[in-house]
Amino acid sequence: MAIRTRITINAKRFGEQRLKEVLWQNHHLPLPQQLQRLNVLIDEYMQQTTQRDDMLLIGLHFIERSLS
């Protein structure tokens, strides 16, 4: 089950748009801080719902290199 399909006790999905907004709002932060904020938001969103499947999110950090 993807992060965007996390379901609350009210049967509401986290949603792709909400995930995009969270990622955009935090893209300037280092990856560990982005992960921490996303985890907090997902935990708050799920309320008391039990996680039924794994979640996977891959973060990439690009380093600019000179080709000379």
CHARMM-style PDB file with segment names, atoms N, HN, CA, C and O in Angstrom:
ATOM      1  N   MET     1       0.855  -1.172   0.000  1.00  0.00      PROA
ATOM      2  CA  MET     1       0.000   0.000   0.000  1.00  0.00      PROA
ATOM      3  C   MET     1       0.897   1.229   0.000  1.00  0.00      PROA
ATOM      4  O   MET     1       1.836   1.312   0.791  1.00  0.00      PROA
ATOM      5  N   ALA     2       0.630   2.132  -0.834  1.00  0.00      PROA
ATOM      6  HN  ALA     2      -0.134   2.065  -1.477  1.00  0.00      PROA
ATOM      7  CA  ALA     2       1.439   3.344  -0.953  1.00  0.00      PROA
ATOM      8  C   ALA     2       1.092   4.347   0.139  1.00  0.00      PROA
ATOM      9  O   ALA     2       0.021   4.279   0.744  1.00  0.00      PROA
ATOM     10  N   ILE     3       2.002   5.271   0.382  1.00  0.00      PROA
ATOM     11  HN  ILE     3       2.871   5.326  -0.109  1.00  0.00      PROA
ATOM     12  CA  ILE     3       1.750   6.320   1.374  1.00  0.00      PROA
ATOM     13  C   ILE     3       0.480   7.078   1.029  1.00  0.00      PROA
ATOM     14  O   ILE     3      -0.313   7.405   1.912  1.00  0.00      PROA
ATOM     15  N   ARG     4       0.287   7.355  -0.243  1.00  0.00      PROA
ATOM     16  HN  ARG     4       0.931   7.090  -0.960  1.00  0.00      PROA
ATOM     17  CA  ARG     4      -0.875   8.155  -0.649  1.00  0.00      PROA
ATOM     18  C   ARG     4      -2.198   7.439  -0.408  1.00  0.00      PROA
ATOM     19  O   ARG     4      -3.253   8.074  -0.422  1.00  0.00      PROA
ATOM     20  N   THR     5      -2.158   6.111  -0.185  1.00  0.00      PROA
ATOM     21  HN  THR     5      -1.301   5.595  -0.174  1.00  0.00      PROA
ATOM     22  CA  THR     5      -3.401   5.374   0.055  1.00  0.00      PROA
ATOM     23  C   THR     5      -3.607   5.044   1.529  1.00  0.00      PROA
ATOM     24  O   THR     5      -4.494   4.258   1.862  1.00  0.00      PROA
ATOM     25  N   ARG     6      -2.813   5.626   2.409  1.00  0.00      PROA
ATOM     26  HN  ARG     6      -2.093   6.265   2.138  1.00  0.00      PROA
ATOM     27  CA  ARG     6      -3.030   5.426   3.849  1.00  0.00      PROA
ATOM     28  C   ARG     6      -4.461   5.822   4.181  1.00  0.00      PROA
ATOM     29  O   ARG     6      -4.941   6.860   3.724  1.00  0.00      PROA
ATOM     30  N   ILE     7      -5.136   5.015   4.964  1.00  0.00      PROA
ATOM     31  HN  ILE     7      -4.746   4.172   5.335  1.00  0.00      PROA
ATOM     32  CA  ILE     7      -6.551   5.250   5.243  1.00  0.00      PROA
ATOM     33  C   ILE     7      -6.749   5.514   6.733  1.00  0.00      PROA
ATOM     34  O   ILE     7      -6.150   4.842   7.573  1.00  0.00      PROA
ATOM     35  N   THR     8      -7.586   6.490   7.055  1.00  0.00      PROA
ATOM     36  HN  THR     8      -8.072   7.036   6.372  1.00  0.00      PROA
ATOM     37  CA  THR     8      -7.895   6.818   8.445  1.00  0.00      PROA
ATOM     38  C   THR     8      -9.090   6.002   8.912  1.00  0.00      PROA
ATOM     39  O   THR     8      -9.672   5.232   8.148  1.00  0.00      PROA
ATOM     40  N   ILE     9      -9.447   6.183  10.176  1.00  0.00      PROA
ATOM     41  HN  ILE     9      -8.974   6.809  10.796  1.00  0.00      PROA
ATOM     42  CA  ILE     9     -10.616   5.482  10.703  1.00  0.00      PROA
ATOM     43  C   ILE     9     -11.892   5.966  10.035  1.00  0.00      PROA
ATOM     44  O   ILE     9     -12.916   5.285  10.093  1.00  0.00      PROA
ATOM     45  N   ASN    10     -11.846   7.127   9.404  1.00  0.00      PROA
ATOM     46  HN  ASN    10     -11.014   7.680   9.356  1.00  0.00      PROA
ATOM     47  CA  ASN    10     -13.003   7.649   8.673  1.00  0.00      PROA
ATOM     48  C   ASN    10     -12.987   7.224   7.210  1.00  0.00      PROA
ATOM     49  O   ASN    10     -13.765   7.741   6.408  1.00  0.00      PROA
ATOM     50  N   ALA    11     -12.111   6.291   6.854  1.00  0.00      PROA
ATOM     51  HN  ALA    11     -11.479   5.871   7.505  1.00  0.00      PROA
ATOM     52  CA  ALA    11     -11.976   5.758   5.489  1.00  0.00      PROA
ATOM     53  C   ALA    11     -11.569   6.833   4.485  1.00  0.00      PROA
ATOM     54  O   ALA    11     -11.974   6.788   3.323  1.00  0.00      PROA
ATOM     55  N   LYS    12     -10.770   7.800   4.933  1.00  0.00      PROA
ATOM     56  HN  LYS    12     -10.441   7.837   5.877  1.00  0.00      PROA
ATOM     57  CA  LYS    12     -10.271   8.839   4.027  1.00  0.00      PROA
ATOM     58  C   LYS    12      -8.818   8.539   3.685  1.00  0.00      PROA
ATOM     59  O   LYS    12      -8.024   8.177   4.553  1.00  0.00      PROA
ATOM     60  N   ARG    13      -8.486   8.693   2.417  1.00  0.00      PROA
ATOM     61  HN  ARG    13      -9.131   8.987   1.712  1.00  0.00      PROA
ATOM     62  CA  ARG    13      -7.121   8.443   1.964  1.00  0.00      PROA
ATOM     63  C   ARG    13      -6.245   9.686   2.158  1.00  0.00      PROA
ATOM     64  O   ARG    13      -6.725  10.818   2.100  1.00  0.00      PROA
ATOM     65  N   PHE    14      -4.947   9.446   2.391  1.00  0.00      PROA
ATOM     66  HN  PHE    14      -4.557   8.526   2.439  1.00  0.00      PROA
ATOM     67  CA  PHE    14      -3.990  10.547   2.505  1.00  0.00      PROA
ATOM     68  C   PHE    14      -3.933  11.306   1.188  1.00  0.00      PROA
ATOM     69  O   PHE    14      -3.933  12.537   1.183  1.00  0.00      PROA
ATOM     70  N   GLY    15      -3.885  10.596   0.089  1.00  0.00      PROA
ATOM     71  HN  GLY    15      -3.885   9.596   0.093  1.00  0.00      PROA
ATOM     72  CA  GLY    15      -4.020  11.196  -1.235  1.00  0.00      PROA
ATOM     73  C   GLY    15      -2.721  11.650  -1.873  1.00  0.00      PROA
ATOM     74  O   GLY    15      -1.801  12.108  -1.196  1.00  0.00      PROA
ATOM     75  N   GLU    16      -2.664  11.514  -3.185  1.00  0.00      PROA
ATOM     76  HN  GLU    16      -3.412  11.142  -3.736  1.00  0.00      PROA
ATOM     77  CA  GLU    16      -1.484  11.904  -3.946  1.00  0.00      PROA
ATOM     78  C   GLU    16      -1.240  13.408  -3.865  1.00  0.00      PROA
ATOM     79  O   GLU    16      -0.096  13.841  -3.725  1.00  0.00      PROA
ATOM     80  N   GLN    17      -2.290  14.199  -3.949  1.00  0.00      PROA
ATOM     81  HN  GLN    17      -3.219  13.847  -4.062  1.00  0.00      PROA
ATOM     82  CA  GLN    17      -2.130  15.657  -3.895  1.00  0.00      PROA
ATOM     83  C   GLN    17      -1.553  16.103  -2.551  1.00  0.00      PROA
ATOM     84  O   GLN    17      -0.664  16.953  -2.507  1.00  0.00      PROA
ATOM     85  N   ARG    18      -2.055  15.535  -1.465  1.00  0.00      PROA
ATOM     86  HN  ARG    18      -2.778  14.845  -1.500  1.00  0.00      PROA
ATOM     87  CA  ARG    18      -1.547  15.890  -0.131  1.00  0.00      PROA
ATOM     88  C   ARG    18      -0.071  15.500  -0.004  1.00  0.00      PROA
ATOM     89  O   ARG    18       0.725  16.253   0.557  1.00  0.00      PROA
ATOM     90  N   LEU    19       0.293  14.318  -0.528  1.00  0.00      PROA
ATOM     91  HN  LEU    19      -0.354  13.706  -0.984  1.00  0.00      PROA
ATOM     92  CA  LEU    19       1.686  13.883  -0.485  1.00  0.00      PROA
ATOM     93  C   LEU    19       2.574  14.842  -1.276  1.00  0.00      PROA
ATOM     94  O   LEU    19       3.648  15.218  -0.807  1.00  0.00      PROA
ATOM     95  N   LYS    20       2.139  15.236  -2.464  1.00  0.00      PROA
ATOM     96  HN  LYS    20       1.266  14.930  -2.845  1.00  0.00      PROA
ATOM     97  CA  LYS    20       2.909  16.187  -3.276  1.00  0.00      PROA
ATOM     98  C   LYS    20       3.094  17.511  -2.536  1.00  0.00      PROA
ATOM     99  O   LYS    20       4.181  18.089  -2.559  1.00  0.00      PROA
ATOM    100  N   GLU    21       2.040  17.989  -1.884  1.00  0.00      PROA
ATOM    101  HN  GLU    21       1.157  17.519  -1.866  1.00  0.00      PROA
ATOM    102  CA  GLU    21       2.120  19.257  -1.152  1.00  0.00      PROA
ATOM    103  C   GLU    21       3.117  19.167  -0.003  1.00  0.00      PROA
ATOM    104  O   GLU    21       3.915  20.080   0.207  1.00  0.00      PROA
ATOM    105  N   VAL    22       3.070  18.070   0.735  1.00  0.00      PROA
ATOM    106  HN  VAL    22       2.422  17.327   0.564  1.00  0.00      PROA
ATOM    107  CA  VAL    22       3.992  17.888   1.856  1.00  0.00      PROA
ATOM    108  C   VAL    22       5.431  17.842   1.355  1.00  0.00      PROA
ATOM    109  O   VAL    22       6.317  18.469   1.937  1.00  0.00      PROA
ATOM    110  N   LEU    23       5.661  17.102   0.277  1.00  0.00      PROA
ATOM    111  HN  LEU    23       4.941  16.593  -0.195  1.00  0.00      PROA
ATOM    112  CA  LEU    23       7.014  17.013  -0.270  1.00  0.00      PROA
ATOM    113  C   LEU    23       7.493  18.368  -0.776  1.00  0.00      PROA
ATOM    114  O   LEU    23       8.648  18.735  -0.560  1.00  0.00      PROA
ATOM    115  N   TRP    24       6.623  19.110  -1.441  1.00  0.00      PROA
ATOM    116  HN  TRP    24       5.685  18.812  -1.616  1.00  0.00      PROA
ATOM    117  CA  TRP    24       7.008  20.426  -1.963  1.00  0.00      PROA
ATOM    118  C   TRP    24       7.297  21.407  -0.822  1.00  0.00      PROA
ATOM    119  O   TRP    24       8.264  22.166  -0.888  1.00  0.00      PROA
ATOM    120  N   GLN    25       6.473  21.393   0.211  1.00  0.00      PROA
ATOM    121  HN  GLN    25       5.688  20.775   0.265  1.00  0.00      PROA
ATOM    122  CA  GLN    25       6.650  22.320   1.328  1.00  0.00      PROA
ATOM    123  C   GLN    25       7.954  22.061   2.090  1.00  0.00      PROA
ATOM    124  O   GLN    25       8.471  22.954   2.762  1.00  0.00      PROA
ATOM    125  N   ASN    26       8.478  20.846   1.984  1.00  0.00      PROA
ATOM    126  HN  ASN    26       8.058  20.121   1.438  1.00  0.00      PROA
ATOM    127  CA  ASN    26       9.664  20.478   2.754  1.00  0.00      PROA
ATOM    128  C   ASN    26      10.884  20.157   1.897  1.00  0.00      PROA
ATOM    129  O   ASN    26      11.888  19.675   2.421  1.00  0.00      PROA
ATOM    130  N   HSD    27      10.819  20.411   0.596  1.00  0.00      PROA
ATOM    131  HN  HSD    27      10.003  20.802   0.170  1.00  0.00      PROA
ATOM    132  CA  HSD    27      11.907  20.003  -0.298  1.00  0.00      PROA
ATOM    133  C   HSD    27      13.239  20.690  -0.003  1.00  0.00      PROA
ATOM    134  O   HSD    27      14.293  20.182  -0.386  1.00  0.00      PROA
ATOM    135  N   HSD    28      13.203  21.824   0.666  1.00  0.00      PROA
ATOM    136  HN  HSD    28      12.346  22.236   0.978  1.00  0.00      PROA
ATOM    137  CA  HSD    28      14.423  22.572   0.975  1.00  0.00      PROA
ATOM    138  C   HSD    28      15.174  22.005   2.183  1.00  0.00      PROA
ATOM    139  O   HSD    28      16.319  22.379   2.437  1.00  0.00      PROA
ATOM    140  N   LEU    29      14.536  21.113   2.914  1.00  0.00      PROA
ATOM    141  HN  LEU    29      13.606  20.809   2.708  1.00  0.00      PROA
ATOM    142  CA  LEU    29      15.138  20.539   4.117  1.00  0.00      PROA
ATOM    143  C   LEU    29      15.999  19.326   3.774  1.00  0.00      PROA
ATOM    144  O   LEU    29      15.797  18.701   2.732  1.00  0.00      PROA
ATOM    145  N   PRO    30      16.960  18.987   4.642  1.00  0.00      PROA
ATOM    146  CA  PRO    30      17.715  17.745   4.454  1.00  0.00      PROA
ATOM    147  C   PRO    30      16.762  16.540   4.509  1.00  0.00      PROA
ATOM    148  O   PRO    30      15.725  16.591   5.172  1.00  0.00      PROA
ATOM    149  N   LEU    31      17.120  15.468   3.815  1.00  0.00      PROA
ATOM    150  HN  LEU    31      17.962  15.426   3.277  1.00  0.00      PROA
ATOM    151  CA  LEU    31      16.243  14.298   3.735  1.00  0.00      PROA
ATOM    152  C   LEU    31      15.793  13.760   5.097  1.00  0.00      PROA
ATOM    153  O   LEU    31      14.618  13.421   5.242  1.00  0.00      PROA
ATOM    154  N   PRO    32      16.678  13.665   6.107  1.00  0.00      PROA
ATOM    155  CA  PRO    32      16.208  13.154   7.401  1.00  0.00      PROA
ATOM    156  C   PRO    32      15.085  14.007   8.010  1.00  0.00      PROA
ATOM    157  O   PRO    32      14.154  13.471   8.612  1.00  0.00      PROA
ATOM    158  N   GLN    33      15.175  15.327   7.851  1.00  0.00      PROA
ATOM    159  HN  GLN    33      15.931  15.762   7.361  1.00  0.00      PROA
ATOM    160  CA  GLN    33      14.118  16.205   8.371  1.00  0.00      PROA
ATOM    161  C   GLN    33      12.839  16.068   7.559  1.00  0.00      PROA
ATOM    162  O   GLN    33      11.741  16.121   8.115  1.00  0.00      PROA
ATOM    163  N   GLN    34      12.970  15.892   6.252  1.00  0.00      PROA
ATOM    164  HN  GLN    34      13.861  15.848   5.800  1.00  0.00      PROA
ATOM    165  CA  GLN    34      11.787  15.669   5.419  1.00  0.00      PROA
ATOM    166  C   GLN    34      11.068  14.405   5.874  1.00  0.00      PROA
ATOM    167  O   GLN    34       9.845  14.394   6.016  1.00  0.00      PROA
ATOM    168  N   LEU    35      11.829  13.344   6.100  1.00  0.00      PROA
ATOM    169  HN  LEU    35      12.823  13.352   5.984  1.00  0.00      PROA
ATOM    170  CA  LEU    35      11.254  12.076   6.545  1.00  0.00      PROA
ATOM    171  C   LEU    35      10.561  12.233   7.893  1.00  0.00      PROA
ATOM    172  O   LEU    35       9.458  11.724   8.092  1.00  0.00      PROA
ATOM    173  N   GLN    36      11.207  12.934   8.814  1.00  0.00      PROA
ATOM    174  HN  GLN    36      12.103  13.348   8.652  1.00  0.00      PROA
ATOM    175  CA  GLN    36      10.619  13.143  10.135  1.00  0.00      PROA
ATOM    176  C   GLN    36       9.280  13.878  10.032  1.00  0.00      PROA
ATOM    177  O   GLN    36       8.303  13.475  10.664  1.00  0.00      PROA
ATOM    178  N   ARG    37       9.233  14.936   9.253  1.00  0.00      PROA
ATOM    179  HN  ARG    37      10.027  15.263   8.740  1.00  0.00      PROA
ATOM    180  CA  ARG    37       7.983  15.701   9.102  1.00  0.00      PROA
ATOM    181  C   ARG    37       6.894  14.870   8.442  1.00  0.00      PROA
ATOM    182  O   ARG    37       5.734  14.926   8.850  1.00  0.00      PROA
ATOM    183  N   LEU    38       7.264  14.096   7.420  1.00  0.00      PROA
ATOM    184  HN  LEU    38       8.206  14.051   7.089  1.00  0.00      PROA
ATOM    185  CA  LEU    38       6.287  13.254   6.746  1.00  0.00      PROA
ATOM    186  C   LEU    38       5.752  12.189   7.695  1.00  0.00      PROA
ATOM    187  O   LEU    38       4.550  11.921   7.709  1.00  0.00      PROA
ATOM    188  N   ASN    39       6.629  11.579   8.488  1.00  0.00      PROA
ATOM    189  HN  ASN    39       7.605  11.797   8.476  1.00  0.00      PROA
ATOM    190  CA  ASN    39       6.184  10.573   9.455  1.00  0.00      PROA
ATOM    191  C   ASN    39       5.205  11.154  10.467  1.00  0.00      PROA
ATOM    192  O   ASN    39       4.200  10.524  10.794  1.00  0.00      PROA
ATOM    193  N   VAL    40       5.493  12.344  10.959  1.00  0.00      PROA
ATOM    194  HN  VAL    40       6.310  12.856  10.693  1.00  0.00      PROA
ATOM    195  CA  VAL    40       4.599  12.997  11.922  1.00  0.00      PROA
ATOM    196  C   VAL    40       3.233  13.248  11.290  1.00  0.00      PROA
ATOM    197  O   VAL    40       2.203  12.966  11.902  1.00  0.00      PROA
ATOM    198  N   LEU    41       3.222  13.777  10.064  1.00  0.00      PROA
ATOM    199  HN  LEU    41       4.059  14.006   9.566  1.00  0.00      PROA
ATOM    200  CA  LEU    41       1.954  14.058   9.384  1.00  0.00      PROA
ATOM    201  C   LEU    41       1.148  12.790   9.129  1.00  0.00      PROA
ATOM    202  O   LEU    41      -0.069  12.778   9.317  1.00  0.00      PROA
ATOM    203  N   ILE    42       1.819  11.726   8.704  1.00  0.00      PROA
ATOM    204  HN  ILE    42       2.807  11.736   8.552  1.00  0.00      PROA
ATOM    205  CA  ILE    42       1.113  10.468   8.446  1.00  0.00      PROA
ATOM    206  C   ILE    42       0.553   9.902   9.742  1.00  0.00      PROA
ATOM    207  O   ILE    42      -0.590   9.446   9.776  1.00  0.00      PROA
ATOM    208  N   ASP    43       1.352   9.926  10.818  1.00  0.00      PROA
ATOM    209  HN  ASP    43       2.280  10.296  10.791  1.00  0.00      PROA
ATOM    210  CA  ASP    43       0.862   9.437  12.115  1.00  0.00      PROA
ATOM    211  C   ASP    43      -0.354  10.225  12.580  1.00  0.00      PROA
ATOM    212  O   ASP    43      -1.328   9.642  13.055  1.00  0.00      PROA
ATOM    213  N   GLU    44      -0.303  11.550  12.446  1.00  0.00      PROA
ATOM    214  HN  GLU    44       0.489  12.023  12.059  1.00  0.00      PROA
ATOM    215  CA  GLU    44      -1.444  12.382  12.836  1.00  0.00      PROA
ATOM    216  C   GLU    44      -2.653  12.087  11.962  1.00  0.00      PROA
ATOM    217  O   GLU    44      -3.782  12.035  12.450  1.00  0.00      PROA
ATOM    218  N   TYR    45      -2.420  11.897  10.686  1.00  0.00      PROA
ATOM    219  HN  TYR    45      -1.503  11.939  10.289  1.00  0.00      PROA
ATOM    220  CA  TYR    45      -3.517  11.665   9.747  1.00  0.00      PROA
ATOM    221  C   TYR    45      -4.200  10.324   9.997  1.00  0.00      PROA
ATOM    222  O   TYR    45      -5.424  10.220   9.915  1.00  0.00      PROA
ATOM    223  N   MET    46      -3.404   9.298  10.301  1.00  0.00      PROA
ATOM    224  HN  MET    46      -2.409   9.382  10.368  1.00  0.00      PROA
ATOM    225  CA  MET    46      -3.965   7.960  10.492  1.00  0.00      PROA
ATOM    226  C   MET    46      -4.695   7.823  11.825  1.00  0.00      PROA
ATOM    227  O   MET    46      -5.454   6.875  12.020  1.00  0.00      PROA
ATOM    228  N   GLN    47      -4.472   8.755  12.734  1.00  0.00      PROA
ATOM    229  HN  GLN    47      -3.855   9.526  12.575  1.00  0.00      PROA
ATOM    230  CA  GLN    47      -5.098   8.741  14.053  1.00  0.00      PROA
ATOM    231  C   GLN    47      -4.817   7.400  14.724  1.00  0.00      PROA
ATOM    232  O   GLN    47      -3.652   7.066  14.940  1.00  0.00      PROA
ATOM    233  N   GLN    48      -5.819   6.640  15.053  1.00  0.00      PROA
ATOM    234  HN  GLN    48      -6.765   6.912  14.878  1.00  0.00      PROA
ATOM    235  CA  GLN    48      -5.641   5.368  15.757  1.00  0.00      PROA
ATOM    236  C   GLN    48      -5.722   4.163  14.830  1.00  0.00      PROA
ATOM    237  O   GLN    48      -5.856   3.032  15.299  1.00  0.00      PROA
ATOM    238  N   THR    49      -5.642   4.390  13.516  1.00  0.00      PROA
ATOM    239  HN  THR    49      -5.533   5.309  13.135  1.00  0.00      PROA
ATOM    240  CA  THR    49      -5.739   3.298  12.558  1.00  0.00      PROA
ATOM    241  C   THR    49      -4.443   2.491  12.553  1.00  0.00      PROA
ATOM    242  O   THR    49      -3.352   3.059  12.583  1.00  0.00      PROA
ATOM    243  N   THR    50      -4.566   1.182  12.517  1.00  0.00      PROA
ATOM    244  HN  THR    50      -5.452   0.720  12.493  1.00  0.00      PROA
ATOM    245  CA  THR    50      -3.409   0.304  12.470  1.00  0.00      PROA
ATOM    246  C   THR    50      -2.836   0.261  11.061  1.00  0.00      PROA
ATOM    247  O   THR    50      -3.575   0.159  10.081  1.00  0.00      PROA
ATOM    248  N   GLN    51      -1.518   0.339  10.970  1.00  0.00      PROA
ATOM    249  HN  GLN    51      -0.918   0.421  11.766  1.00  0.00      PROA
ATOM    250  CA  GLN    51      -0.865   0.222   9.666  1.00  0.00      PROA
ATOM    251  C   GLN    51      -0.984  -1.221   9.211  1.00  0.00      PROA
ATOM    252  O   GLN    51      -0.610  -2.141   9.939  1.00  0.00      PROA
ATOM    253  N   ARG    52      -1.510  -1.424   7.993  1.00  0.00      PROA
ATOM    254  HN  ARG    52      -1.813  -0.677   7.401  1.00  0.00      PROA
ATOM    255  CA  ARG    52      -1.763  -2.774   7.499  1.00  0.00      PROA
ATOM    256  C   ARG    52      -0.742  -3.250   6.484  1.00  0.00      PROA
ATOM    257  O   ARG    52      -0.769  -4.414   6.085  1.00  0.00      PROA
ATOM    258  N   ASP    53       0.142  -2.390   6.065  1.00  0.00      PROA
ATOM    259  HN  ASP    53       0.164  -1.445   6.390  1.00  0.00      PROA
ATOM    260  CA  ASP    53       1.100  -2.766   5.032  1.00  0.00      PROA
ATOM    261  C   ASP    53       2.346  -1.897   5.165  1.00  0.00      PROA
ATOM    262  O   ASP    53       2.366  -0.917   5.910  1.00  0.00      PROA
ATOM    263  N   ASP    54       3.378  -2.280   4.427  1.00  0.00      PROA
ATOM    264  HN  ASP    54       3.362  -3.076   3.823  1.00  0.00      PROA
ATOM    265  CA  ASP    54       4.614  -1.500   4.428  1.00  0.00      PROA
ATOM    266  C   ASP    54       4.429  -0.186   3.681  1.00  0.00      PROA
ATOM    267  O   ASP    54       3.550  -0.055   2.829  1.00  0.00      PROA
ATOM    268  N   MET    55       5.273   0.780   4.018  1.00  0.00      PROA
ATOM    269  HN  MET    55       5.987   0.673   4.711  1.00  0.00      PROA
ATOM    270  CA  MET    55       5.311   2.038   3.279  1.00  0.00      PROA
ATOM    271  C   MET    55       6.726   2.212   2.746  1.00  0.00      PROA
ATOM    272  O   MET    55       7.698   1.874   3.421  1.00  0.00      PROA
ATOM    273  N   LEU    56       6.834   2.735   1.547  1.00  0.00      PROA
ATOM    274  HN  LEU    56       6.044   3.010   0.998  1.00  0.00      PROA
ATOM    275  CA  LEU    56       8.139   2.971   0.948  1.00  0.00      PROA
ATOM    276  C   LEU    56       8.146   4.338   0.288  1.00  0.00      PROA
ATOM    277  O   LEU    56       7.261   4.673  -0.498  1.00  0.00      PROA
ATOM    278  N   LEU    57       9.153   5.111   0.621  1.00  0.00      PROA
ATOM    279  HN  LEU    57       9.872   4.838   1.260  1.00  0.00      PROA
ATOM    280  CA  LEU    57       9.370   6.397  -0.028  1.00  0.00      PROA
ATOM    281  C   LEU    57      10.870   6.516  -0.251  1.00  0.00      PROA
ATOM    282  O   LEU    57      11.655   6.371   0.686  1.00  0.00      PROA
ATOM    283  N   ILE    58      11.259   6.777  -1.471  1.00  0.00      PROA
ATOM    284  HN  ILE    58      10.621   6.895  -2.232  1.00  0.00      PROA
ATOM    285  CA  ILE    58      12.675   6.895  -1.797  1.00  0.00      PROA
ATOM    286  C   ILE    58      12.999   8.369  -2.015  1.00  0.00      PROA
ATOM    287  O   ILE    58      12.344   9.047  -2.807  1.00  0.00      PROA
ATOM    288  N   GLY    59      14.006   8.855  -1.312  1.00  0.00      PROA
ATOM    289  HN  GLY    59      14.538   8.304  -0.668  1.00  0.00      PROA
ATOM    290  CA  GLY    59      14.449  10.237  -1.469  1.00  0.00      PROA
ATOM    291  C   GLY    59      15.812  10.265  -2.139  1.00  0.00      PROA
ATOM    292  O   GLY    59      16.691   9.470  -1.808  1.00  0.00      PROA
ATOM    293  N   LEU    60      15.980  11.161  -3.059  1.00  0.00      PROA
ATOM    294  HN  LEU    60      15.265  11.806  -3.328  1.00  0.00      PROA
ATOM    295  CA  LEU    60      17.248  11.295  -3.772  1.00  0.00      PROA
ATOM    296  C   LEU    60      17.848  12.667  -3.514  1.00  0.00      PROA
ATOM    297  O   LEU    60      17.142  13.675  -3.488  1.00  0.00      PROA
ATOM    298  N   HSD    61      19.137  12.689  -3.329  1.00  0.00      PROA
ATOM    299  HN  HSD    61      19.711  11.870  -3.350  1.00  0.00      PROA
ATOM    300  CA  HSD    61      19.872  13.942  -3.153  1.00  0.00      PROA
ATOM    301  C   HSD    61      20.901  14.015  -4.273  1.00  0.00      PROA
ATOM    302  O   HSD    61      21.805  13.182  -4.345  1.00  0.00      PROA
ATOM    303  N   PHE    62      20.769  14.996  -5.136  1.00  0.00      PROA
ATOM    304  HN  PHE    62      20.034  15.672  -5.078  1.00  0.00      PROA
ATOM    305  CA  PHE    62      21.679  15.143  -6.265  1.00  0.00      PROA
ATOM    306  C   PHE    62      22.820  16.072  -5.885  1.00  0.00      PROA
ATOM    307  O   PHE    62      22.607  17.150  -5.329  1.00  0.00      PROA
ATOM    308  N   ILE    63      24.028  15.639  -6.193  1.00  0.00      PROA
ATOM    309  HN  ILE    63      24.201  14.764  -6.645  1.00  0.00      PROA
ATOM    310  CA  ILE    63      25.222  16.428  -5.923  1.00  0.00      PROA
ATOM    311  C   ILE    63      25.775  16.913  -7.252  1.00  0.00      PROA
ATOM    312  O   ILE    63      26.029  16.122  -8.161  1.00  0.00      PROA
ATOM    313  N   GLU    64      25.955  18.213  -7.351  1.00  0.00      PROA
ATOM    314  HN  GLU    64      25.748  18.855  -6.613  1.00  0.00      PROA
ATOM    315  CA  GLU    64      26.477  18.796  -8.580  1.00  0.00      PROA
ATOM    316  C   GLU    64      27.985  18.569  -8.636  1.00  0.00      PROA
ATOM    317  O   GLU    64      28.713  18.908  -7.703  1.00  0.00      PROA
ATOM    318  N   ARG    65      28.438  17.991  -9.746  1.00  0.00      PROA
ATOM    319  HN  ARG    65      27.846  17.715 -10.504  1.00  0.00      PROA
ATOM    320  CA  ARG    65      29.869  17.730  -9.914  1.00  0.00      PROA
ATOM    321  C   ARG    65      30.370  18.380 -11.191  1.00  0.00      PROA
ATOM    322  O   ARG    65      29.640  18.506 -12.174  1.00  0.00      PROA
ATOM    323  N   SER    66      31.607  18.782 -11.155  1.00  0.00      PROA
ATOM    324  HN  SER    66      32.200  18.680 -10.356  1.00  0.00      PROA
ATOM    325  CA  SER    66      32.249  19.329 -12.346  1.00  0.00      PROA
ATOM    326  C   SER    66      32.790  18.175 -13.179  1.00  0.00      PROA
ATOM    327  O   SER    66      33.350  17.225 -12.633  1.00  0.00      PROA
ATOM    328  N   LEU    67      32.628  18.250 -14.488  1.00  0.00      PROA
ATOM    329  HN  LEU    67      32.173  19.022 -14.931  1.00  0.00      PROA
ATOM    330  CA  LEU    67      33.106  17.190 -15.366  1.00  0.00      PROA
ATOM    331  C   LEU    67      34.545  17.406 -15.821  1.00  0.00      PROA
ATOM    332  O   LEU    67      35.045  16.641 -16.645  1.00  0.00      PROA
ATOM    333  N   SER    68      35.211  18.415 -15.314  1.00  0.00      PROA
ATOM    334  HN  SER    68      34.804  19.037 -14.645  1.00  0.00      PROA
ATOM    335  CA  SER    68      36.586  18.696 -15.752  1.00  0.00      PROA
ATOM    336  C   SER    68      37.608  17.872 -15.012  1.00  0.00      PROA
ATOM    337  OT1 SER    68      38.805  17.996 -15.269  1.00  0.00      PROA
TER     338      SER     68
END
